[in-house]
Amino acid sequence: MAAVKVYVVDDSAVVRQALAHMLAGHPDIEFIGSAPNPLIAMPAILKNRPDVLLLDIEMPGMDGLTFLRQIMAGTPIPTVICSTLSTEGSRVAIDALAAGAVAVLAKPKLGLKQFLDDSRREMIQTLKDAARAKPRHHPSAHAHAAPRAAVPRPTVAGAVHTFAVNKPVVIGSSTGGTQALEAVLLSLPSDAPGIAITQHMPEKFTAMYAQRLDGICAMNVREAKDGDRLVRGVVLIAPGGRHMQLRKAAGQYFVNVIDGPPVNRHKPSVDVLFRSASECAGSDILGIIMTGMGDDGARGMKLLHDGGARTIAQNEETCVVFGMPKEAIKLQAVDDILPLDHIARAILQFDSRA
């Protein structure tokens, strides 16, 4: 495999020098240059396109978030944010992920050299993973998301549906999932079936992410708490650093938020959610696996599928990383493979059969 070409944009000469030293010495990375701000970086990037862009946020002339949105609106480049502003749970980190960043790394304001030395392995792996991503083109990426009309509910000739039954939906996603989930949820009406989501995301990020989605979606979106009831019009997102399980009691669905070791290297894990859903919901549930690296969720989706649940995987063309869906498809755990913009409609069609 060819070395990953990395370009750094950071206004600190010390950071650029330290990163150049770190990256140039690794056999899997080709450091192709750096710039102190986006205005200087753009011509260099157009001349020699990197595989991955390592981008700061606070810079003179143009901030990194504006630059990221411009890149994603033009010719997308897998981008990793590395900034002192990208602390856990920060609005900037969530906005960067929503704008198309593959990953966000926080760097300290003090002790930077020691931090870069200590985090070398993590950063190299993050850059290598990012190089495998295919970020989606977003013509409106320069603008903040705004509510839009939901997908019309499907109608069935000769049938009358009150949609009173809550047949829940479980969704698992990882790399690229923050954008993909937003696209799906923005297209759903306020009375859509309850949705439980496990998105691979660090602790404290999920609360801010849920808050952002809640402000732009018709459904109520929140970070899950132990014992929350999953009802129509509600989306529960597994908190970072905790697993989320689905359970059924007295005809109602609830979530358990629990501690425990990582599963498939993740906490929360999609497999944990899917397995619990297969045990309590049987065929009365829809399982969806979306963009993400690795195989988390594939075996859980197989349990859902074999238990009679309807299962959907996002297709390769619309995935940022076609890892998790691909592994579920390999296990013959998927009923349908759909593009991202068809998933909201599939949820409503499933609901219409209640």
Protein Blocks (a to p, Z undefined) as FASTA:
>chain_A
ZZdddddddfbfklmmmmmmmmmmpmkbccfbdcfbfklmmmmmmmmccfbdcddfbdgh
iafklmmmmmmmmmccddddddfklgghiaklmmmmmnopabdcdddfehklmmmmmmmm
mmmmmmmmmmmpccdddfklmpccdddddddddddehiacehlaccdddddddehklmmm
mmmmmmpcfkbccddddddddehklmmmmmmmmmmpmbdcddddehiacdehiacdddeh
iacddddeehiacddddedddeehiacdfklmmmmmmmmnommbccdddedehjehjlmm
mmmmmnopacddddfklpmblcklmmmmmnopafbdcdfklmmmmmmmmmmmZZ
